[in-house]
Amino acid sequence: MALHDKESNMDSDIITLSDGYELTNDELHEWYQELDALRDSGDINMFGAPRWLMDSFDLGRVAAREIFAMWTKQFDPHESIHND
């Protein structure tokens, strides 16, 4: 994850991505819901999701990739082992 301030990842109200794009935890949750819906639809291979975010919501490349990377961490089996 390429956050400007990695310490503020999910613990603060504002998340600043490496390109300066700022979003709140609530907004990040909304992006996660969009990505969940896209995954559930089966319309595309999820490796294409950053491009889909860029095209569908006019996000920049860096922001789309970082949002996607944060979303994918919930599926990392090693991540859940360390968080339990």
C-alpha angles and dihedrals in degrees: 000000000000102000120160090227108024092187090065092054101125102340100079135058095244124050117195116202122211092262091055095258108146128204137165126240087253091054091047089052088053090052089051090053090051091050092046090052091048091050092047091050092059089213096132142014103265092232083074092056096099090057089046090053090049094049098039100041104022093244121160119251095252094048093047093050094047094048089049091048092051090048092051092054089076087067096050107111091202091054093057092048091057095044097053 
